[in-house]
Amino acid sequence: MHKLARRVRFSINPFLPEDSLGFNSFASKPAGEGLAIFFELTVELAGEVNFATGFVVNVTDIDKAVRELVVPIFTKQVRRDFRAGKHIGLLALAELLQSAGRKLSNQFGAANLSSLSLKLNPFRQIKIDSEDLKMLYFSEKFEFAATHKLWNEDFSDERNFEVFGKCANPTGHGHNYIVEVTIKKPTKQNRLCIGDFEKVVDEELIKAVDHKNLNVDIDEFSKSNPTVENIAAFAWNRLVGKFADALHCITVWETDRTYCSYYG
């Protein structure tokens, strides 16, 4: 089975009677006018590859379904609530995703809708899984800078350099790490306070690792290498049980090509 994901971008101006459809789907379509609200909806489908086409689903069919069935749902609520001066919170967004999921669930033949994700800004997103539309996943990215050295005292020097390469530099080296924290909560539960969530991550994790020598300053890495895998597990252990909602996943990026996710 394959999982195919397609990001569909669209913009809505809450005060205009309608938006220009536009011609650049890479930016957004509808295009929005002036200061519009930008959305990026990721549709993930699970299914087998069609031998004749090589597709799970033709992505143009995904685009078409979202723009015909989902964009009007978002447009209606955004315009109604903005004009009424009503806040659109996570609960309302979760309900929008659930409505979108119901609209899209039977649109792609043998392929099944796996998940829907809505990007709220470049560092924050919410997601629902088709297997449990009543659960909402909220993710936010944070950054920290740290140095580390990968070394095993039981290896010879030659073996350490063979296994760890440049990461075995005797004086260490640095990374600008990105850590994404994902919690899960029932969609009907009380709203999430973003400020409280960020404060917990900052105080319990970021302050512990930012601008630190991980091998020297973090006790947990005195006997284990601060690899991206171990940092993800360390972050999990620092944060699990600290939120009102359940911790779901920690993902740590060492570079834009290397990352690891840990689920406890």
C-alpha positions in Angstrom: 0.0 0.0 0.0 1.1 3.5 -0.8 0.3 6.8 0.9 0.0 9.8 -1.4 -0.1 13.3 -0.1 -1.2 16.5 -2.0 -1.0 20.0 -0.6 -3.8 22.2 -1.9 -3.4 26.0 -1.3 -6.2 28.5 -1.4 -6.9 32.0 -0.1 -10.1 33.7 1.2 -10.7 37.4 1.6 -13.3 37.4 4.4 -14.9 40.7 3.4 -15.3 40.3 -0.4 -18.4 38.6 -1.9 -16.1 36.3 -3.9 -12.4 35.7 -4.6 -10.7 35.5 -8.0 -10.1 31.9 -8.9 -6.6 32.7 -10.2 -4.2 30.6 -12.3 -1.3 29.8 -9.9 -2.1 26.8 -7.8 1.5 26.8 -6.5 0.7 30.1 -4.6 -3.1 29.6 -4.0 -6.2 29.0 -6.0 -8.6 30.8 -5.3 -6.0 33.5 -5.4 -7.4 35.9 -2.8 -7.5 39.6 -3.1 -5.4 42.0 -1.1 -4.8 40.9 2.5 -6.5 37.5 2.3 -6.3 34.5 4.6 -4.0 31.7 3.2 -4.8 28.0 3.7 -2.7 24.9 2.9 -4.7 21.7 3.2 -2.8 18.4 2.9 -4.8 15.5 1.8 -3.2 12.1 2.4 -4.7 9.0 0.6 -3.9 5.4 1.1 -4.2 2.8 -1.7 -2.6 0.6 -4.3 -0.9 1.9 -7.4 -3.0 1.5 -10.6 -0.8 -0.5 -13.0 -2.1 1.2 -16.1 -1.4 4.8 -14.9 1.2 4.4 -12.1 -1.1 6.6 -9.9 -2.7 5.9 -6.6 -4.9 8.9 -7.6 -4.3 11.5 -10.2 -3.4 14.6 -8.1 -5.5 16.8 -10.3 -8.5 14.9 -9.1 -7.5 15.7 -5.5 -7.2 19.4 -6.4 -10.6 19.4 -8.1 -12.3 17.7 -5.2 -10.8 20.1 -2.6 -11.7 23.2 -4.6 -15.2 22.1 -5.4 -16.2 20.5 -2.1 -14.0 21.8 0.6 -13.1 25.4 -0.3 -16.8 26.5 -0.2 -17.1 25.1 3.4 -14.1 27.1 4.5 -15.2 30.2 2.6 -18.7 30.2 4.1 -17.5 29.9 7.7 -14.6 32.3 7.4 -16.8 35.0 5.8 -19.7 34.5 8.3 -17.5 34.5 11.4 -15.2 37.4 10.4 -18.2 39.6 9.5 -19.8 38.7 12.9 -16.5 39.4 14.7 -16.3 35.8 15.9 -13.1 34.1 16.8 -12.3 30.9 14.8 -10.6 28.6 17.3 -9.2 25.2 17.2 -12.5 23.6 17.9 -14.1 25.3 14.9 -11.1 24.4 12.7 -11.4 20.8 13.8 -15.0 20.8 12.8 -14.1 22.3 9.4 -11.6 19.5 8.9 -14.2 16.9 9.9 -16.6 18.4 7.4 -13.9 18.3 4.8 -13.2 14.7 5.6 -16.8 13.7 5.2 -17.0 15.5 1.9 -13.8 13.8 0.6 -14.1 10.3 2.0 -15.7 8.7 -1.0 -14.2 10.8 -3.8 -11.2 8.8 -4.8 -12.3 5.4 -5.9 -10.4 2.5 -4.2 -8.1 4.9 -2.4 -9.0 5.8 1.1 -8.7 9.1 2.9 -5.9 8.6 5.4 -5.6 12.1 7.0 -6.2 15.8 6.6 -3.7 18.4 7.8 -4.2 22.2 7.9 -1.2 24.5 8.1 -2.0 27.4 10.4 1.4 29.1 9.9 4.8 27.9 8.7 5.5 26.3 12.1 2.1 25.1 13.3 -0.5 22.7 12.0 -3.5 20.6 13.0 -4.4 17.2 11.7 -7.2 14.6 11.9 -6.8 10.9 11.1 -9.5 9.2 9.1 -9.5 6.3 11.5 -10.6 8.6 14.4 -12.1 11.9 13.2 -12.8 12.8 16.8 -9.2 13.2 17.7 -7.2 16.3 16.8 -3.4 16.5 16.5 -1.8 19.8 17.1 1.9 20.4 16.1 4.3 23.2 16.6 8.0 23.6 15.7 10.6 25.2 18.0 14.3 25.7 17.5 17.5 25.5 19.5 21.2 25.6 18.8 23.6 23.1 20.5 26.9 21.3 20.0 27.5 17.6 20.3 30.1 15.0 19.7 29.4 11.4 18.7 31.9 9.0 20.2 31.9 5.5 21.8 34.6 5.0 24.4 34.5 1.2 23.8 35.5 1.8 20.1 39.1 2.5 19.0 39.8 6.0 17.6 39.9 4.5 14.1 36.5 2.8 14.6 34.9 6.0 16.0 36.0 8.0 13.0 34.8 5.2 10.7 31.4 5.0 12.3 30.7 8.7 13.1 32.8 10.5 10.5 32.9 14.3 11.0 30.5 13.9 13.9 33.4 12.4 15.9 35.3 15.7 15.8 37.2 15.8 19.2 36.0 19.4 19.9 32.5 18.7 18.8 30.3 20.6 16.2 27.0 22.4 16.2 23.5 22.2 14.7 20.5 24.5 14.5 18.0 21.9 15.6 14.2 22.0 15.0 11.9 20.1 17.3 8.3 19.6 16.5 6.0 18.7 19.4 2.7 17.0 18.7 -0.1 16.6 21.2 -3.5 15.0 20.6 -6.9 16.0 22.1 -10.5 15.2 21.5 -12.0 17.6 19.0 -14.8 18.4 21.3 -12.6 19.1 24.3 -12.0 22.6 25.7 -9.7 24.8 23.6 -6.0 24.6 23.7 -4.1 27.6 25.1 -1.2 28.1 22.7 0.7 30.3 25.1 0.6 27.7 27.9 1.7 24.9 25.5 4.6 27.0 24.3 5.6 27.9 27.8 5.8 24.2 28.8 8.0 23.4 25.9 10.2 26.4 26.4 10.7 25.8 30.1 10.9 22.0 30.2 12.9 21.4 27.0 14.3 24.4 25.0 16.0 26.1 28.0 17.6 22.8 28.9 19.3 22.3 25.5 19.6 25.7 23.8 23.2 26.9 23.4 24.5 23.9 25.4 27.1 21.2 24.8 24.8 18.2 24.9 27.6 15.8 25.9 28.7 17.9 28.8 25.7 19.8 30.0 23.0 17.1 29.8 23.4 14.3 32.3 21.4 11.9 30.1 24.1 12.1 27.4 27.1 11.4 29.6 26.7 7.7 28.8 24.8 7.8 25.5 25.4 9.6 22.2 23.3 12.8 21.6 22.2 11.5 18.2 19.0 12.8 16.7 17.3 9.6 17.7 18.4 10.0 21.4 17.6 13.7 21.4 14.0 12.9 20.3 13.6 10.3 23.1 15.2 12.8 25.6 12.7 15.5 24.5 9.8 13.0 25.0 10.9 12.2 28.5 11.2 15.9 29.4 7.7 16.7 28.1 5.5 13.6 28.6 2.9 14.2 31.3 3.5 18.0 31.2 0.4 18.9 29.1 -3.3 18.8 29.8 -3.5 16.8 26.6 -1.7 13.6 25.6 1.8 13.9 24.1 1.7 12.1 20.7 5.0 12.5 19.0 8.4 14.3 19.1 10.2 15.0 15.8 13.8 16.4 15.8 15.5 17.7 12.7 19.3 17.8 12.8 19.4 19.2 9.3 16.7 19.6 6.6 17.6 16.1 5.4 17.9 14.3 8.7 15.2 13.9 11.3 13.7 11.3 13.7 10.3 11.0 15.2 9.7 9.3 18.6 6.4 8.1 19.9 7.3 7.0 23.4 
